[in-house]
Amino acid sequence: MSETITFDGGSDADRAQVVAALHAYLEANAAFDWRALERIWSHEEKNVFFNMNGHTYVGLAQWTRLWQYYKDRADTGWWEPYDINVLIRGDMALVTCHRKTQRHWKGREEERGAYDDDKPAFISRSTMAMLKKPDGWKTVHVHFSQAATGQRPGSV
């Protein structure tokens, strides 16, 4: 899949920085590198993040603990983005994309949760909201979910 990006608004510099923030997240996510996440996500405790496991995490501290849990229990590798859309309005950016990946559980079987099934290849959807801060664009909200593969209701 090739990475295509559609932009709506923002300066060339803002566009480049927002896309760099997206890729910095993808690199951190591939290794569950919570230290890298600390540099690219907002530290505001009220930020809400929706994970693909169906749970809501509030604040960077909860997301960090999630990644610390998964680091030695799951392999996902690179989440290859495509169909990337970047909307920038002033100091706010919204980034949506699809992502192709895989998932392999490597933890103890008794720790495996309902979400932790192996998935050889699947598509997920990503929405990231970012705010421009003095030290760069910071993610303040994400919503990740698995894309459906069946026919759309009503063939829409």
N, C-alpha and C positions, 0 to 999 in steps of 0.2 A: 504494500500500500504506500502510496506517496503522500507526503505531508502537504496538504493544501491549506492555506490560511486565507480567510476572508476578513478584511478589516472594515470597521465602520467607526470613523472618528479617531481622534488622537493624533499627536505628532508622530513623525517617524521615530523619534527617540523613545516616546512612550510605547509605541507599538513594539519596538525591539526589546524594551525592558519587560513588558508584559509577557511576550513570548519566551524570553529568557527565564522569567519566573515560573512559567508553566514547565519548561524543560528542567529547571532546577528541582521542581517538585517531582517530576517523573524519575529523575535520577535518584533522588532521596528515597522515593517509594520503592524502586527496584531493589534496594538493599535494606529497606526499613531503617534508614539512617535518620534517627530522630534528632541528632545534633545538627544535621543540615537543615532539617525542618525548622529548627529554632531560628535560623537566619532568614527564612523565606515566608514564614507564617506570622501573622500578628500575634502578639502576646496578650491581647485583651482577653480577660477571663470570661467575658460574656459571649464570645464568638461560638457559633453553633456549627457543627460539622456532621453531615449525614454519611455514614459509612456503608459500603456495599453489604456488610453483614446484617444490615437492617437496623442497626442501633444508632442512637444520637450521642454525640460526644460534645461536651461543652468545655471550651478552653483548650489551649495547646497542651496542658498537662495531661488531660485525659487521652488525647490522641497519642501523645508520647508514650503513655503507659500501654496503649493498644499496640503500638509498634514494638515496644520492648517485649511484649507477650509473643507477637507473631515472628519476631526476628529469628528465633531458633525452632519455630514450629511450621513455618510455611515458606514456600518459594513461589514467587510470582514472576520474577524477572521484569523486563522492560514492558511497559504498557504503551504499545505503539499508537501514537495519536494520528487521527486523520479527520477530515471534515471539521477543521478547526475554525471557529468563528470568534472574533475578538471585537467587542463593542466597548468603546471608551467614551466616557462623558466626564469631562473635567478630571477630577481626582479619583474617579471610580471606573473600574474595568470589569467586564463580564466575559468570561472565556468558556465556551462550550466546545466539546469535541466528543468523538467516539474513540475508543481505545481497544486495540486487539491485544489479548494477553492469554495467559494460562495460569493455572494454579495447581500446586502440588503440596499436600500435607506431609510434613516430615516429623511432626511431633508424636508424642505417645498417643496411641489409639484412644485411650480413655480420656484424653484432653480434647479430642476432636468434637467440635460443635456442629450444629445443624448446617451452618454455612460452609464448613471446612471440607466439603467434598472435593476430590480432585476434579479439575476441569481442564482437559487437554488444550482446548482453544475456545475462547469466547470473546464476545464484544461487550464492553461496558460503555456507559455514558457518563460524562463528566461535566459538571457546572462549577466554575470557580469564580467567586466574587473577590476582587482585589481593591485595595485603597492605596493611593499614592501617599507615601510618608516621606519625611526628609531623608531616610536611609533606603528608599526604593519602594517598589510595589510589594505590598504584603497581602497575603491571602487572609480574608476575614470570614469566608464561608465556602464550604464545598458541599456538593451533593453528588454522590456516586451511586449508580445502579446498573444492574445487568440489563442489557438490551434483550428484548423478546425476539424469538426466531420464527414464531408462527405467523399465520395470516393475521392482519390487523382486523379488529372488529369493524364490520360494515365495509370492508375493503377500502378504507380511507387511506 
